Amino acid sequence: MVNNGKKTKFWENIWINDYKFCDKFPKLYACCENKEILVGDCWDNGNWNINFRRTFGHLEVKEWESLMLELANVQIGGDEDKVKWKMEKSGLYSTKSMYRLLSFEGVINKWLQKLWNNRTPTKLKVFLWLLFQNRLQSGEALKKKHWKGDGRCILCRVVESVDHIFFECVISSFVWCSCMEALGWDRPPANLADFLSNWLPLGCNDYHLKLFHFAVVMWAIWVNRNKMTIEKKFPASPIDVLYKADMFLQQWRILLQDDDRQKLETYRNLSMRWLKNFSTRARHNTAEDLSLD
C-alpha cells in the first residue's frame, strides 16, 4: 500500500492492480534509466518524472500512454508505505493462508476441506489426500522418479496408474461391480474423476457418510494391492477384498455419529446379503462343474 513511495519499487513491485509494471510495460522497462527506482523518487511536485536512456519509438509511446492512464488517479502522501497480505481479508499474514496458497494456489479446495472434517481415521484422510492429489506411489508415479522396478500392474500387466489400481484392475472392477449390484447402482465408476463427479459430488445427501464408506472400500483395495505388489501375497478370491472392507467398516464405524452408524449398517447389510448369495452361487456352480468333469 503506497503512501510516500519510499519503500516501493516503481517497476518491480506490485503496487497498482495485480501486476508489476516491468511485466505490463516491458518496452518502457527495457529503456528506463533506473530499473530499481522507487515510486517516491518518480513523483515530482504532483507530476510523474521518470528518466529513460533514449527517445521513444511507436511501441514505447503506446506503453507510456497506457502507463499514464493507470497513474492518473494516484496521489503520493506523507505516511510510510505498508505491506498488505492479499490472502486474508484483514490484510495480515497468517500461516494458514500461506499453506492454502502453496497447496491450492490460493483457491480453497472444498473436496479436501470436507475430507479433513470427515470422521474417517487419520491414516485414511492422509491416504485420500494423496489419492485426490494424485500423489500415491503407483507404478506409473515411481517410474517417473526413475524407479528401476516394473511399473505395471502385477495382475493385468499394464501401466499401473491410480485409475487402474482403484477402478480398472480386475480386482477393483470386481469390487465396484459388486457394489453396483448390492446397492442398486446403474453402473460402476470408471475412474476417479467419474467417481467424484457422479458418486460423491459436493452437496450430495449423506456426503460425509458416503465419503467414509468409499474411503474404507478404497483402503481395502489399496491394502490388497500392496500385499500383491510388495509382499507377493495374492487373495484366494476377489471376494476376500470385500470381506476385508467389511472388517474395516466394523472396526471404524464407532467413529460415526449414531444416525450415520445406522445408515452405514443398512449399506453393510445389503452388501453382505449380496456377498453371501454370490458365494452360494459360486460354490454351486463349482460343484456342478466338478460333477460334469
N, C-alpha and C positions, 0 to 999 in steps of 0.2 A: 504494500500500500504506500504509494509515493506521496510524500508531503514536500520536503525541501529537496528531494532528489539526490542527497549527498551519500546515500548508501546503495543506490540502484544504478546498474549499468544500463545506458540508453539502448544499446544494440543487443546485449547478450543476456539480459534478464527479462522475465515475463512480468510486465507491469501494466500493460493495457491489453484487454481481451485475453486470449489463451495461447498466445504465441510470442516468440521472440521476434523483434524487428529484423534481426540478421537473417532469419528464415523467411520472413514475409517480403523483405525488400533486399534480395541478395545483390542486385546491381549497385545499390547505394552503399551497402555494407562493404563491397569489394573495393570501392574507391574512397571510402571515408578516411580521414587523416588519422583518427584515433579510434580504434575498434573497441577500446575499453572505457571510453569516455562516460562519465556519469550524467544522469538526467539533469541534475542541478547545474552542471557546467555547460549544458546546451541551452539553458534558459537565461536570456539576457534582457532584463527590464521589460518583460511581457512579450518577448518575441523569441522564436527558436533560432539559434545560431549554431550551425554545425559546419565544420570545415571539411572540405574534400580535396583530394590530391590533383584533380583535373576537372575540366568542364564537363557538363553532362551531354550525353547523346540522347537520342529519341527515347530509348528504353528507360534511361535514368530519370528523364523528365517526367515520364508517366508514373514511375515509382515515387518520385518526390511529391507529385500532386496528391497521390493516394495517401502518402505519409502525413502530409499537412492536414488532410481531411480528418485523419484519426486523431491528430493532436489539437484540432481546432478548439475543443472544449476543455482542454487540460489546463489547470492552473497550478502553479507551484507555490506551496505555502511555507510557513516558517518552522513547523514541527519536524521531528525526525521521521524518516521512513520506518515502516513497521512490516514485519512478515506476517502473512495470514495463511493458515493451513486450510486449503480448499476442501479437504476430505471430511471436515467436520463443520457443521453449521455454526458452531461457536467461534470458528477461526483458530482454535487452539489445537496443537498437535496431540495425538493420542496413539499409543502403540497398537490399539485395536484397529484404528483406521489405516495405519501403515500396513498391518498384516493383511487387511482386506484389499488394499491397493496392490500389494505384492502377489497375493493369491489370485485375485479375480480382476485385476486391472481397474480397481475402484468400483466395480459393479458387485452388488450383493448377490451371491448365488443362493437362490431360495431352495434349490434341491439340497445343498449341503447344510443350509441353515436348519431345515427340517430334520435332516439326518442327525445333527448333533443334539437336537431336542428330543429325539426318539428314545424309547425305553429299552432299546437293544443293549446287550453288553458292550463295553468299551471296545473290546477287540473286534467286534462286528462293525462298529462305527468306523474304526480305522480301516478295516477291510473294505467296506463300501466306499469310503472316501477315496481309497486307492483305485477302486474299480471305476467310480464315476469320473475320476481324473485321468483314467487310462494309464495308471502307474503300477499296476500289478506286474509281477515278474513272469510274464508269459514267455513262451519260447521266442516269439517274434520280438518282444522287447529286449530279451537277453542277447539275441543275435545283433541287434542294433548297437549293443555295447561291446561287440566283438567277442562274445562268448564262443568258445570253441566246441561246445556241445551241439547236439541235434535239436534244432528249433521246431521240429514237427511234433504233432500230437502223437503220443505213443500208441494210440489205437487206430486213428484214421490216416496217419502218415501224411497230413497236410500241414501247412504253416499254422502254428498254434497262436492265434490271436485271442484277445479277450472274448470277442464274439464267438469264436469257435469253442473255447473252453466252456462257456456258460449257455450256449444256445445251439451250436451246430454239431458238436461231438455226438457220437451215437448214444452215449450215456446221458448227457444233458438233454438231448432230444427226447429220449425215453421219459425222463423226469417231467419235462414240461407237457408232453402228450398225456402222461398220467394225470397231471394236474388238470389238464383240459377236460378229460373225461370225468374225473371225480367231481370237479367244481362247475361243470357245465359251460365252459368257455366255447366260443365259436372256433377258435384256432389257438395254437401255441404261439408265444412270442418268437419273432425271427432273429432279433438281435437286441443289443442294449438300448439303442435309440428307440426302437419299436416298443420295447418293454416300458421305458419311462414315459413315452407319449401316450400309450394306449392301456397299459395295465396299472400304471402308477402316476397319472397326471396330477399336477399340483391342484389342490382344491377338491379332489375326489372324495367320496364318502369313505370314512374309516381309513384315511390316508395313513396315519401312524400305525394302525394295526396291520394293514397290508404291507407296509414297509418292514415291519417286524417279521411278518410271516415270510415274505420273499427273501429277506436277509438271511434267515435261517436256511431256507432251501438252497440259496446260492452258496452259503458257507459249507453245506454238506457236499455240494458239487466240487467246491474248491478243495476241501479236505480229501475227498476221494481222488481228485486229480493229482494232488501232491503225493498221495500214497502210491499211485501208479507210476508217476514220473520219477520221483525221487527214491522211493523205497522198493519199487518194482513189485508192489503188492496189489493184486487185482481183485475186485469183488467177485464173489461166486456167481452173482446175478445182478443186473441193474436195479432190481428192487431193493438190494441192500442199501443203496444210496437213499431211497425213500424211507427205509426204516431208520437210517442214521439221522435224516432230517427230523423224523418224528421224535427221536430220542432227544435231539437238541431242543425241539419245541417244548417237550415236557420239562426239560432241565431249566429253561429260561422263562417259561410263561409266568413264573412267580413275580417277574419284574413288571408285569402289566397291571393295570387297574382292573377292578372286578368285572366291569362291563366288557372290557376288551378281552379279558380272560375267557368269559363265557362265549363270546363270538368266535374266538380262536378255537375253542373246543368244538364248536359246530363245524368249522373248516376241517379240524382234525378228524372228527367222526366220519365225515364224508370221504376224506382221503383214505382212512384206514378201512372203511367198508369196501371201497373200490379195490384197495390193495389185497384184502382177503379174498374177494371174488376173483381177482386176477390170478392170485396164487392157486386157488382151487382149480380154475380153468386150465392153468398151465400144467398142474400135476395130472389132471385128467387127460389132457392132450398127450402128455408124455407117456402115460400108461397105455393109451391107445396105440401110440407109435410103437411101443415095445411089444405089444400083443401082435401087431401086424408083422413085425420082424420075426 
